[in-house]
Amino acid sequence: MAVDARIRELGNRHSHLEHEIERELKHPAHDPLHISDLKKQKLKLKEEMQSLRQT
């Protein structure tokens, strides 16, 4: 059960990052480095979720 809760938590954070990336991209003077960092964080969360699902 704890694994399922962790996956849900990571999924929520992943979704939040997706919305933050979309919001940043709408600004005309967005910071590409910040967006790149957000995308890396999002990918790391996705990889962690996949790893937990395989256990």
C-alpha positions as CSV (number, residue, x, y, z in Angstrom):
1,M,0.0,0.0,0.0
2,A,2.8,2.4,0.8
3,V,4.2,1.9,-2.7
4,D,0.8,2.9,-4.2
5,A,0.7,6.0,-2.1
6,R,4.2,7.0,-3.2
7,I,3.4,6.5,-6.8
8,R,0.3,8.7,-6.4
9,E,2.4,11.4,-4.7
10,L,5.0,11.2,-7.5
11,G,2.2,11.4,-10.1
12,N,0.8,14.5,-8.5
13,R,4.2,16.2,-8.5
14,H,4.7,15.1,-12.1
15,S,1.3,16.7,-13.1
16,H,2.2,19.8,-11.2
17,L,5.5,20.1,-13.0
18,E,3.7,19.6,-16.4
19,H,1.3,22.5,-15.6
20,E,4.2,24.7,-14.4
21,I,6.1,24.0,-17.7
22,E,3.0,24.9,-19.7
23,R,2.6,28.1,-17.7
24,E,6.2,29.1,-18.2
25,L,6.1,28.4,-21.9
26,K,3.2,30.9,-22.3
27,H,5.3,33.8,-21.1
28,P,7.1,35.5,-24.0
29,A,10.3,36.0,-22.0
30,H,10.5,32.5,-20.5
31,D,13.8,31.2,-19.2
32,P,14.8,28.1,-21.3
33,L,17.2,26.9,-18.5
34,H,14.4,26.9,-16.0
35,I,12.1,25.0,-18.3
36,S,14.9,22.5,-19.0
37,D,15.4,22.0,-15.3
38,L,11.6,21.5,-14.8
39,K,11.6,18.9,-17.6
40,K,14.5,17.1,-16.0
41,Q,12.7,17.0,-12.7
42,K,9.6,15.7,-14.5
43,L,11.6,12.9,-16.2
44,K,13.2,11.9,-12.9
45,L,9.8,11.5,-11.3
46,K,8.5,9.5,-14.2
47,E,11.5,7.2,-14.0
48,E,11.0,6.7,-10.3
49,M,7.3,5.9,-10.8
50,Q,8.2,3.3,-13.4
51,S,10.8,1.8,-11.1
52,L,8.3,1.5,-8.3
53,R,5.7,-0.1,-10.5
54,Q,8.2,-2.8,-11.5
55,T,8.8,-3.9,-7.9
